Amino acid sequence: MQRSSADASQQAPRITAPSSLVASALEAGALTGSRAHVIPGAVMFSIFGFAGQHIYNFFDTRHAARPVKVLSEDEYEEMLKEKLLKVDVEIALVDESIEKLRQQNQTSGNPEK
């Protein structure tokens, strides 16, 4: 089964651990004041960023809530048929109500115009 480009565009972009690692290292280099602390700070922040990103990704995939479901053509067709059936039922109920009102109007002696 091929995935359409619409399926691919609906997926949220994921932050990967390597990009988090690089960002943490650059942040550590900018935050540490002296040159002697740049490398140890970059290493520590890289480890923290790497671990934090993996923890976030674990919980994100585990509790992923997708409010929009990608439907197959058959599922979509079935959903439309159900909605059409509901509309037909509502139309039938309105028609019955109109017919009852017409009968009440005729029995009360007021002819329909």
C-alpha positions in Angstrom: 0.0 0.0 0.0 1.4 3.3 -1.0 1.3 6.3 1.3 0.1 9.5 -0.3 1.8 12.8 0.1 -1.2 13.9 2.3 -0.4 11.1 4.8 3.2 12.2 5.0 2.2 15.9 5.5 -0.2 15.1 8.4 2.6 13.6 10.5 4.1 16.0 13.0 7.8 16.7 12.7 9.8 15.0 15.4 12.8 16.4 17.1 15.5 13.8 17.0 18.1 13.1 19.6 21.1 14.2 17.5 19.6 17.6 16.8 18.9 17.9 20.5 22.4 16.9 21.3 23.9 19.6 19.0 21.5 22.2 20.3 22.4 21.4 23.9 26.1 21.5 23.2 25.9 24.9 21.5 23.8 26.2 24.4 26.3 25.0 26.9 29.1 26.6 25.0 27.2 29.9 25.0 26.2 29.7 28.7 29.6 28.8 30.2 31.6 31.9 30.7 35.2 30.8 30.5 37.1 28.8 27.8 38.0 26.1 30.3 34.4 25.3 31.0 33.2 25.2 27.4 34.1 21.5 26.6 32.9 20.0 30.0 29.7 22.2 29.8 29.1 21.1 26.2 29.6 17.4 27.2 27.3 17.6 30.2 24.6 19.6 28.4 24.8 17.1 25.5 24.2 14.2 27.8 21.3 16.0 29.5 19.8 17.0 26.2 20.2 13.6 24.7 18.6 11.9 27.7 15.9 14.4 28.0 15.0 14.1 24.3 14.9 10.3 24.5 12.6 10.5 27.6 10.3 13.0 25.8 10.2 10.9 22.6 9.4 7.8 24.7 6.4 9.4 26.4 5.3 11.2 23.2 5.0 8.0 21.2 3.5 6.1 24.1 0.7 8.5 24.7 0.2 9.9 21.2 -3.2 11.3 20.8 -4.2 11.7 17.1 -7.4 13.8 16.9 -7.6 13.3 13.1 -7.7 9.8 11.8 -6.7 9.0 8.2 -9.7 7.2 6.6 -9.5 4.7 3.8 -11.9 5.2 0.9 -14.2 2.4 2.2 -14.3 3.9 5.7 -15.1 7.3 4.3 -17.8 5.9 2.0 -19.4 4.1 5.0 -19.3 7.2 7.1 -21.0 9.2 4.4 -23.7 6.6 3.9 -24.4 6.7 7.7 -24.7 10.5 7.6 -27.0 10.3 4.5 -29.2 7.8 6.3 -29.5 10.1 9.3 -30.4 13.0 7.0 -33.0 10.8 5.3 -34.5 9.9 8.7 -34.7 13.6 9.7 -36.4 14.5 6.4 -38.9 11.7 6.9 -39.7 13.0 10.5 -40.1 16.6 9.2 -42.4 15.3 6.4 -44.5 13.5 9.0 -44.7 16.6 11.1 -45.8 18.7 8.1 -48.5 16.2 7.2 -49.8 16.2 10.7 -50.0 20.0 10.7 -51.8 20.0 7.4 -54.4 17.5 8.7 -54.9 19.6 11.9 -55.3 22.7 9.7 -57.9 21.0 7.5 -59.9 19.5 10.5 -60.0 22.9 12.2 -61.9 24.3 9.2 -59.1 26.5 7.8 -58.5 25.4 4.2 -55.0 25.5 3.0 -54.0 28.4 0.7 
